[in-house]
Amino acid sequence: MQETHVEMTVFEAILARRCVRSYTEQVVSLDAIHILLEAAIHAPTALHEELWAFAIIRDKQLLKDISDYAKPLFVRELQRTGHTPGPFTEPDFNIFYEASTLILICSKQTGPFVVADCWLAAENLMLAACAMKLGSCVIGAALTALNTPDIKVKLNIPEEFSIIVPIILGHPNGKTPPNQRRKPLILTLTS
Ligand SMILES: Cc1cc2nc3c(=O)[nH]c(=O)nc-3n(C[C@H](O)[C@H](O)[C@H](O)COP(=O)(O)O)c2cc1C
């Protein structure tokens, strides 16, 4: 396996994880992907139902094709909600930032807890990636496109599955410095 595992506490990984938007050409090994899926499926799961499923896309041309398909759909969403299109109208902009891998966390069932399960799995995966010196980023901008019948057919994802979380993955090109957050807004703190 090419990826190295860094010893860090969970809290250190939480603080170190950043969305990475610049990647090297180096591909993520299959061994590493299996470790990350193992981390994902150990997330809490409502009623212990484990209703998640995964799709892994490592074909860069296919990722570029999906990016080209997704951008105009996302621009329409941005315009509908009063946002500016930003880089999404630029022909060379890749919605997946040229990452070598896209992992889709999917589910067949609907319901509030299924979505929660998938997002918890996503965070486990991203923290584990961070501890393996891999970069990751949720790509919500691709969600509408990924859930279209056309793309599901392209990706061999059965129609009854919904894609809940798209996460890109790769070897970071440089460092992303730690992020600042506002202090938590505490509404109640009882004795
Ligand atoms: C639901 C969700 C959707 C996101 N979609 C995108 C996206 O489409 N493109 C992108 O570059 N970052 C996306 N992000 C990453 C956020 O922009 C990022 O988490 C935020 O700026 C905080 O930065 P940090 O994760 O490095 O702390 C998304 C994050 C979440 C939670």
The ligand as an SDF file (V2000), in Angstrom:
LIG
                    3D

 31 33  0  0  0  0  0  0  0  0999 V2000
  -22.9260   19.2670    2.4390 C   0  0  0  0  0  0  0  0  0  0  0  0
  -21.6220   19.8320    1.9570 C   0  0  0  0  0  0  0  0  0  0  0  0
  -21.4800   20.1070    0.6110 C   0  0  0  0  0  0  0  0  0  0  0  0
  -20.2620   20.6280    0.1310 C   0  0  0  0  0  0  0  0  0  0  0  0
  -20.1180   20.8250   -1.2010 N   0  0  0  0  0  0  0  0  0  0  0  0
  -18.9380   21.3050   -1.6770 C   0  0  0  0  0  0  0  0  0  0  0  0
  -18.7500   21.4780   -3.0840 C   0  0  0  0  0  0  0  0  0  0  0  0
  -19.6080   21.1920   -3.9070 O   0  0  0  0  0  0  0  0  0  0  0  0
  -17.5540   21.9540   -3.5020 N   0  0  0  0  0  0  0  0  0  0  0  0
  -16.5530   22.2800   -2.6270 C   0  0  0  0  0  0  0  0  0  0  0  0
  -15.4980   22.7140   -3.0720 O   0  0  0  0  0  0  0  0  0  0  0  0
  -16.6970   22.1130   -1.2760 N   0  0  0  0  0  0  0  0  0  0  0  0
  -17.8690   21.6390   -0.7980 C   0  0  0  0  0  0  0  0  0  0  0  0
  -18.0210   21.4190    0.5480 N   0  0  0  0  0  0  0  0  0  0  0  0
  -16.9030   21.7090    1.4630 C   0  0  0  0  0  0  0  0  0  0  0  0
  -17.1350   22.9710    2.2810 C   0  0  0  0  0  0  0  0  0  0  0  0
  -17.0290   24.1030    1.4460 O   0  0  0  0  0  0  0  0  0  0  0  0
  -16.1140   23.0110    3.4380 C   0  0  0  0  0  0  0  0  0  0  0  0
  -16.3820   21.9400    4.3080 O   0  0  0  0  0  0  0  0  0  0  0  0
  -16.1550   24.3210    4.2170 C   0  0  0  0  0  0  0  0  0  0  0  0
  -15.7120   25.3780    3.4170 O   0  0  0  0  0  0  0  0  0  0  0  0
  -15.2870   24.2650    5.4790 C   0  0  0  0  0  0  0  0  0  0  0  0
  -13.9550   23.9770    5.1510 O   0  0  0  0  0  0  0  0  0  0  0  0
  -13.1620   22.7360    5.8110 P   0  0  0  0  0  0  0  0  0  0  0  0
  -13.9780   21.4810    5.5240 O   0  0  0  0  0  0  0  0  0  0  0  0
  -11.8520   22.7100    5.1470 O   0  0  0  0  0  0  0  0  0  0  0  0
  -13.0790   22.9830    7.2760 O   0  0  0  0  0  0  0  0  0  0  0  0
  -19.2010   20.8840    1.0400 C   0  0  0  0  0  0  0  0  0  0  0  0
  -19.3720   20.5770    2.3940 C   0  0  0  0  0  0  0  0  0  0  0  0
  -20.5460   20.0440    2.8520 C   0  0  0  0  0  0  0  0  0  0  0  0
  -20.6820   19.6920    4.3070 C   0  0  0  0  0  0  0  0  0  0  0  0
  1  2  1  0
  2  3  1  0
  2 30  2  0
  3  4  2  0
  4  5  1  0
  4 28  1  0
  5  6  2  0
  6  7  1  0
  6 13  1  0
  7  8  2  0
  7  9  1  0
  9 10  1  0
 10 11  2  0
 10 12  1  0
 12 13  2  0
 13 14  1  0
 14 15  1  0
 14 28  1  0
 15 16  1  0
 16 17  1  0
 16 18  1  0
 18 19  1  0
 18 20  1  0
 20 21  1  0
 20 22  1  0
 22 23  1  0
 23 24  1  0
 24 25  2  0
 24 26  1  0
 24 27  1  0
 28 29  2  0
 29 30  1  0
 30 31  1  0
M  END
$$$$
